[in-house]
Amino acid sequence: MDTLEITDDDIMEVWDLCSECYLQNGYRISFPSNTDPTKTYQWRYLKAIANKFIEWEFDEATSKQFIQIAIQHCKEQGIIRKGLAALHQGNMLQICYDKLKRQDNSNKQNCETIKHIHQWLESQSNADLFNVLMKRNNKHEYCNLTKWYQASRISRLYLALSISCGKALRHLEANFPEERELLPRTTQLFMIRSDFLKSEHNIQDFITILQKEWRR
C-alpha cells in the first residue's frame, strides 16, 4: 500500500472527516500535544485509511459516508472511546466497507422504488397532488392516500419525504383521526426520514426525483 501516492494533505482531509464525525457522536479526537503529528500512531492510522480510500476509488462524499458508518459501528461495539485505533482492530475496515456496500445497494433499491411511486402518482394527478391524495369516491370510503398505502402503492419512505403526503397526513390527523391510525405514526416517519438524511448521496438523488415534492 505504500506504493500509493498519499500526500500529507490527503491524510489531513481524512483527519478532518474523522474529527467531524467523532464530534457528531459526542467524542473529540486529537493528536498528542508537543508531538509532530506525522510521528504519531494516529497519523499511521489515517494514512492506512487514506490508502484504502484510494484503493476503493472513493470520492469525498463516499469517504464521509464510510467514516460515518465506521464510527457508528464502533459506537455500537462499545469501542468508540479508542478513537482511530478502533478502526484498525481486526478486519474493522473491511467490515465497514461491506456494510457501506450493502447500504449503497439498499439506497439504489429505494431510489428505484421512490422513482416508480412518484411517476405513478404523477400519472394519477393532473391537479394538485394533495387534493388527489385526499379524494374519496364517497363519504364511506377511505381517501386515496390511505387506500394506496394499504395497497403498497405508496411506501413509508415516500410518506416521509413527500410534502404533499406530509400535508395529507396532518389533514387526516386533524379531521379523520381514526383513519390516520391506519397509516404510519409521525414518530416512525420522523425516524425513517432522519436515518435517510444521514447520506448526502440520498439527498441529491431524491431531490432530483421528487423535485417540488421534496420535503425540506
N, C-alpha and C positions, 0 to 999 in steps of 0.2 A: 504493500500500500504506500510505502514511502516514495515510490516512483511517481505517484500522482503529484501534480504541481499545486501545492497548498501554500497560500501566502498568509502572512500574519493578518491581513485584512479579512481573508476568508474565515480564519479562526475567530476573530473578534466579532464577525457577523453571527457566528454560531453562539458565541458568548452572549451577545445582545438578545438573541432569540430565547436562549435558556433563562437568562435573568428575568426577562419579561414574563415568561410562562411560570417560573417558580414564584414570582411575586403574586401572580394571579391566583396561585394556590396557597398563598399565605406564608411563603418561605423566601428568604433572601440568601443568595449565594454571593461569595466574594473571594477574591484572591487573598492569600496570606499577606499581612502587612509587611512592609520593608523587604519585599522579595520580588525579584524580577519575575513577572507572570510567566514568561517563557520557560522558566526553570521549575515550574510547579507541576504537580500531578494534574491539576485542573486543565492546564494547557495541553497535556498529553491526552486527556480525555476528549477535550474539544477538538484536537487535531484528528483523533480517530473518528469522531462524528462527522467532521468536515470531509474526511476521506470517503466515508460512507455516502454522504450526500452527492459527491461527485460520481462515485461508482453507480449509485442508483439514478443518477441524472435528475435529481430533484431541483425544481425551481424554488424561489423564496417562499411562495405560499405553501407548497408541499412540505418544505423543510419545517415551516412553522407548525403545520398540521401534525407532522411526525413528532416534534418536540412536545406538543400538547398531549398527544396520545401517550408518549413515553412517560411524561411526568404524572399523568393521571394514573397510569398503570403502576408506577412506583408508589403513588399515594394509596392505591387500593391494596398493594402488597405490604404497606406499612414501612417502607424503606426510603420515603422521600427525604427524610432528615439527613440521609447520607449524601445528599447533593448529587453532583455529577458522577461520583463513584458508583451510585446506584444504577446508573445507565449502563455500566460495564460489568455488572455481575452476571456470570454465566453467559447465556445467549440472549440477554435482555434486548439488545438492538435488533436481533433477528425476530424475536417475539413481537416487538412493536412494529417492525416492518410488515410482518404478516397481518397484524391487526389493522394497520393502515390500508393494506390492500383489500382486506375484507370490507372495511368501511367505504373505500372508494367504489367497490363493486355494488355495495348496498346503495350508495349515493346515485350511481348510474341507473340502477333499477328504479329508485324513487323519482329520478328525473324523467325517465320514460313514462312512468305512471302518471305523474303530475301533468306532463305534456299531453298525454292521451285524455285525461279528465278535462283539462282546460279546453282542448279542442272540441270535445264532445259538448261541454257546457256552452261554448260559443255557438255551436250549431243549433242549440235549443233556444237561444235568446237573441232575438232581433232587437230587443229593447234593453233596458237596464237589468243587469243580472240579479240584483236584489229582488226586484219585482217578480222575476221569473221563479226565483227560489221560494218566494212567499206565496206563489199562486196555488189555489186549491180548485179542484174541479167542482166541488160543492162544499158546504159548510161541515159536512160529516166526514170528509176525508182529511188526511194529513197534507201539509204543504209539500211542494216538490222537494225541498231540501231534506225533509225527514224521509220521504219515500225513496229518494235517490241514495241517501246514506244507507238506509236499510237494505237497498238492492245492490250495495257496493259500487254504485256509480260514482260516489264521492268518498274519498278516503279521509281518515283523521288528519293526516298531514295536510291535505288540501284545505280542510276546515281551519287548520291552524295558521295557514299562510294567506288565505284569501280575504280581502277587505269585505267583499260582499257577503261571504259566509259569516264573518265576524259580526257584521251588522245584522244579518238574519238571525243569528243565534241570540243576540241581545233583544231583538224584537220578540222572539219566542219566549225568552225568559220573562219579559215584562207582560206579555199578553196571553201566552199559552204555556204556562209553567209545566203542566203535565206532559205536554208534547215535548218540551225542552228536555225532559228527563230521558227521552228515548235517544238522545244524542250525547256524545262525549262531554264530560264535565269541563268547565272552563279551566280548572286547575290541570286537568290532563292535557288539554290543548296547549296551555302555557308551557308545560314541561316539554312537550313534543317540539314546540317552536324554539324554546331556549336551547335544547340539545342540538337541534338542526342548525341554529345560527352560529354554533361554535366553529363551523367550517366556512372559510371565506369562499372556497370553491362553490359550496352550496348556494351562497347568496348570489353570486354573479350568474350562475346557471339559471337559477329560478327567477331572478329579475328579468332575464331575457325571455323566459317562457311566459310568465304571468303579466309582465308589463304593468298596466294600470291596476291590475288586480293584486299586485304585490302589497302585502300588509307591512308597512314600515314600522 
